[in-house]
Every structure is written in structure tokens, then in C-alpha cells.
Amino acid sequence: MINIENQKLIEKYLTFWEKLEATQKNLLLNNSAEKVFHKDDSIYSADEECLGVLLIKTGMLRVFILSEDGREVTLYRLYPGDTCVLSASCILNSINFEVHIAAELDTEAILINIAAFGKVANENVYAENFSLRNAMERFSEVMFAIEEILFSSIEKRLANYLLDQSDRAGGDKIKVTHEQIAKDIGSAREVVSRMLKVFQEEGLIEQGRGKIVIINEKGLEKFL
Amino acid sequence: MINIENQKLIEKYLTFWEKLEATQKNLLLNNSAEKVFHKDDSIYSADEECLGVLLIKTGMLRVFILSEDGREVTLYRLYPGDTCVLSASCILNSINFEVHIAAELDTEAILINIAAFGKVANENVYAENFSLRNAMERFSEVMFAIEEILFSSIEKRLANYLLDQSDRAGGDKIKVTHEQIAKDIGSAREVVSRMLKVFQEEGLIEQGRGKIVIINEKGLEKFL
């Protein structure tokens, strides 16, 4: 059984809560647990057993796809307050593809057991509706990421990424490797390194070990 | 009002039919119409008004995304028996991206008016779930297409495409332009033309005006 604080979060995150029978509520509460993931932990992959539904309390998870030769493309990220049903896609008949999930920061989450959630989603059309809507919202994010990857030029994608990350960090300094940028914008590390060198030569950024400093924001914005 | 044959099709395609009130059934039937699209007609685009829900009777539609500079990437096709709710995405709050739809063959469809379908989906959770599940199934197809585009080599994608199309056509001859192949496999026309020339030089295919003939199927299969 989960503590009162987590119980309140479950009731808040699962917006179909009021539509459940008492036995269904108990089933979900009795099959929920707090989980802590560490930065860079792999949380879920296509080869593993179905995980369950995740409610993110703190930290950040990254959802990505992986090619046969190990190339990663980031689809979206999960932040505190987000719910993830794609980690339970094995119980959702309409979802036939597999994503990978890894922790980008130390992350606390509530994990609802797959069998319990599956039973409730099967019995209760509102729980099923919640799952489908949650997955659809991700579909929209994925389409956005895909359009960026397919249609934006590498300069534009990279400039957009740098400006976005510095906004998030609340400063001009971004701690990130070329490898990570490549994964995030769906490109190759060599291409990212080459383009960053161009940006550096044009006086738009400076590079250090594992960090990038934006020194001409207006210059980067011209690429958007 | 729609004829009896089409009414039966609506009842069959809309799997939530039995969960509707009589007034909801009448609303849908009174707001459905048979539509004929001609080959190459643009049926739906992001700029146009929301279309409605399509039930495909005969023919074939192609669903794609379009970049600012006019490049198309095919996401999936709709065949007889398929239902399309993405053409009604304006009423589905969870869907926030836009697709384009064009007729690839002369196509007969039943079109359910957007306002009527939206009202029923709003009132009836089973109708909403049908829409979400229908869209989710497309999500899986889109992910498959995207993984192909991002991860497969151009040779593999092209060989796979040619074998797939000849299977569909039931023979070795495929009627298609380089332009169309490029759209379908998410590449550029120049790249497709170059690679087809390589296939031709290797004795795998022969090319004519608007057609490609496979002359060594086993050779193409080696690329898969």
C-alpha cells in the first residue's frame, strides 16, 4: 500500500478516478509503488517486460526510439506532473510500436502495476479513454518531433535546440555533449560537431568540455 | 438521408453503434453522405475546414505531411473498409497536428458531417474511444513509417518499396514515377533516380516511362 501523499497524487493524476468502483480504486492503490530512477538508468525498452503506468513526481524521463544499429531519436520528454501510458503499451491493443525510456535526471515516480491497470482499463471505459487520450497527446508531440527531423535544416534544428535549452537552463550556458544533441535533434554526432564548429567560427557560441555557451543569441535566432 | 446500403455500412464500421441512443443514431445517419473523389484530388489539408469522418468504400486515399517548402512524406494509406478520424481532428482535442489527404485512385467514401460526429463523440464515451483508438492505430503505422525513414538505408527502403508494390500489383510491373516513390519513402527525387539507376545497372530492374519492371526479385531481396 502506498502512502497518503502518493495516494492523493494518484487520485489527482488519474482523471477518471471518480468514475471507478471502490474495488477498482483499491486495486490500483494496492498495486502502486514509489520508484526512484537514477540519472541515465534505462527504465524501459522493447525487450523488457511491460512496465506499467508511470506518474512523474520529480526529475525528467526521455522517451526515444532506437535503430538496429543503436542510433537514438528522442520523441519527447516527461516532466513532473506527466503521466506515461506508453510504458504500458502491451495492455493497449491499439498501440503496436515500442519506445525506450531512460532517466535524464534522478527521477521519482509512482508506478502502477501493469496487470492492475490493465484490468481496470478493460472494465472501465473511462479508464480506457484516459489511456487513449494520454497516448494521443504523445502522438501529437511525436509528429512535431518528426516534422522537425524530416523537414528542418540541420542549422535551424541546432539553433532552435540551443536557444530552447538555454531558455530551460535560465542562462547562456548549456551542459550537454555533442552526442546528446545528436540524439535529441535526430542527427549524427559528426554532423552536430561540424555545425557547432561553424557556429563557433561565426562567433555565435563558445564551446567547452561538455558545455556550450551562447554568446550571440540574436545571431542564432536568424536561423529560425 | 443516406441509402440503406450505406446505412448498413455505417452501422458496421462504427463499432460503437449499439452504445448509441436512437437520437444519436439518427443524427449520424441524417448527417452522412456518399462522396466521390477523383484520382489526385486533394481531399483535406491543414488550411481547409475540418472535413468529417471518412469511411472508405472503394479506392485508395494517401495521408501525408507537407513541409513548408512543399516536400511530402507519406504516413499511410487508407483502403476499402478503413475509417479515418484524422480528417476530423479539429473536434478531437487530443490531436494537435495536421495531416493532408489526397485520393490515389478514384474513391467512393461515406462522409459523416463533422458537427454531428463531434456532438456524438462528446456525448458518448464509446464514440470518443472509437475515435481515439482509430487514431492510435494510425499512430502505430506512422511510427513504423518514421522508423523506416529515419533508420533504413535508402537502398533497403527502395528495395522494400519495389517488392511491396509489385506484391500489391500482383505482377512484376509497377506503375509509378520517381517523384511518387520519393514521396512514399521520404527521400528526394534525385536520390531515388540515382539509386534506381544503380538497381538497373545491376540487372535488378528495368525502367520505362512511368513504370518499373522487376527482373531479379531475389537480387532485390538481398537488400532487405
Interface residues (C-beta under 8 A of the other chain):
Chain A: I65 S67 E68 D69 R71 V73 L92 S94 I95 N96 F97 V125 Y126 E128 N129 L132 R133 A135 M136 E137 F139 S140 V142 M143 F144 I146 E147 I149 L150 F151 G186
Chain B: I65 S67 E68 D69 R71 V73 L92 S94 I95 N96 F97 V125 Y126 E128 N129 L132 R133 A135 M136 E137 F139 S140 V142 M143 F144 I146 E147 I149 L150 F151 G186
